[in-house]
Amino acid sequence: MYEFIGKIIIWSGIAALSFILVALAVGYFSLKKKMFFCGFFARILDFFYMPLKPIYALFSDTRNLDALMVSLKNKAHYNKFAKSKKRVIFAPHCLRHIKCPAPSTKYGIQCISCGLCPFSEIKKKCNEKGYDIYIIQGSAAIKNIIKNKMKLSDGVLGIGCTYELNKMARFLDMVGIAGYGVALTKDGCFNTKVNVSDVYRAMNIK
């Protein structure tokens, strides 16, 4: 009996490891080209994320793991995001200028288009495209905004570090909202950067 249970545990471990390795490989290739079953493999990495992350850290930067997962989720949700009619942007406050004069509210930084950072141009583009934009201090604020401000919205374009985008995508999956992420080209706590062209390209997904 114990021998049988032991075999089940061993074979289950081998199967789990195989799925994880295949999911990582698909995630890597998804960074460069279209792949199939991206949603399935993204869910596998989500399920094993907590034990996998410290192991991954032994060999590489964990931000690379999040980048693979964001890529998989972008591919998996692309068609649903393309069909969304009313979208919002969630962007990190760390992108604003260090001398940003904009006031802060419970729904994020209220950009006044001062011209000191990329948000002035991004906000202008949002007005043209019918996007609402929320400049927030971390993914925790997303739940509050979705609950109170997004009753008519069905799509979210996220800008942020790969870790926050991965968390955001996991939550959006749970609430059934189409999401797409654009990663920062330089992350950190302040003076971060994003390729604005990538943001505009994502805004135009149809």
VENURJO-V378602 format. One record per pair of residues at least 24 apart in sequence whose ideal C-beta (glycine too) atoms are under 6 Angstrom apart, sorted by the first residue. I is the first residue (numbers start at 1). J is the second residue. If there is no record, write none. Layout:
I/J ; I/J
This chain:
19/44 ; 20/48 ; 27/68 ; 27/72 ; 30/71 ; 30/72 ; 30/75 ; 31/71 ; 38/72 ; 38/75 ; 38/76 ; 39/76 ; 41/72 ; 42/72 ; 42/73 ; 42/76 ; 45/69 ; 63/162 ; 66/162 ; 66/163 ; 66/166 ; 67/162 ; 69/166 ; 70/162 ; 70/165 ; 70/166 ; 70/181 ; 73/169 ; 74/180 ; 74/181 ; 77/178 ; 77/179 ; 80/178 ; 81/155 ; 81/178 ; 81/180 ; 82/205 ; 82/206 ; 84/154 ; 84/155 ; 84/178 ; 86/152 ; 86/153 ; 86/154 ; 87/131 ; 87/155 ; 87/157 ; 88/132 ; 88/153 ; 88/156 ; 89/131 ; 89/133 ; 89/157 ; 90/134 ; 90/136 ; 90/142 ; 90/158 ; 91/135 ; 91/159 ; 92/160 ; 93/135 ; 93/137 ; 94/189 ; 94/190 ; 94/192 ; 95/192 ; 107/145 ; 108/134 ; 108/135 ; 108/136 ; 109/135 ; 118/196 ; 129/203 ; 139/164 ; 139/167 ; 139/168 ; 157/202 ; 159/194 ; 161/187
